[in-house]
Amino acid sequence: MNATARAPRSRPGRTGFALLELLVALAIFAVIAAVAYRGIASVTQARENIAAHALRLKEVQLAVAMMERDLRQAAARPIRGAYGEVLPALVGARSQLELSCYGFGSAYNEKRSLLDRIGYAHGGGELARLSYPVLDRAPQTQVARRPLLDGVQAMRLRYLDPANRWLESWPPVDRTADPQALPRAVELVLRLDDYGEIRRVVELVDFPPALVATAP
């Protein structure tokens, strides 16, 4: 017998992956993808939370700044009510107030009053700014209500009189008050769902009209 003919044939080289190896690779890839997805989702959620907190902080700062600005611009100007009665320059209670205040000139040189009648009120978990189109009202005068801030648990206002006494309302009820009289200062306390208690004490100064700032 020919020895050459009996020699075993060489086996061809092995190529590709076995099924078990492919399954292991897929499992490892799935684990890595799940970990990566969790990481990306966590980063995305953190960014959304930061953006929401920043927006909320901006809303709180804007509402408080607007109240402080209006109080500092308070004007000793009584008004006429819808039926001709005299209303004080500032009328305040524990959770709302209304006052005359100096406004700002128009950026487009439009003619407008230098005085506004505005107010603030708390109710239903919301702080709102009230504005009137005129100072001296008529029976048909309508007030415009603009929501400023939600999530407000409570608002407390107090008023400092000339004798340095903090009062729960203004004008004082223990004597006949001058309708032009303003408190020396107003204490504002807001209790929010997320930021807790915010307290400001704003000193009131009656600026003469010549010193009213004009918007650029």
TAHU-V578343 format. One line per field, one symbol per residue. phi: phi as a letter, one per 40 degrees, with the letter a starting at -180 (. if undefined). burial: b if it has 24 or more other ideal C-beta (glycine too) atoms within 12 Angstrom, else e. A space follows every 10 residues. Layout:
phi: ???
burial: ???
This chain:
phi: .ccccccccc ccccbgbcdc cccccccccc cccccccccc cccccccccc cccccccccc cccccccccc cccdbcbcbc ccbgccbddb bbbcbaaaac acbbcccbfc caccbbbbab abaggbbbbb abcbcccbdc cbccbbcbab gccabbbbbc cccgbcbcaa ccccaccccc cbccabcbbb bbcbbgbbbb bbccbcccdc cccbcc
burial: eeeeeeeeee eeeeeeeeee eeeeeeeeee eeeeeeeeee eeeeeeeeee eeeeeeeebb eebbebbbbb bbbbbbbbbe eeeeeebbbb bbbebbbbbb bbbeeeeeee eebbbbbbbb bbeeebbbbb bbeebeeeee eeeeeeebbe bbbebbbbbb beeeeebebb bbeeeebeee bbbbbbbbbb ebeeeeebeb ebebebeeee eeeeee
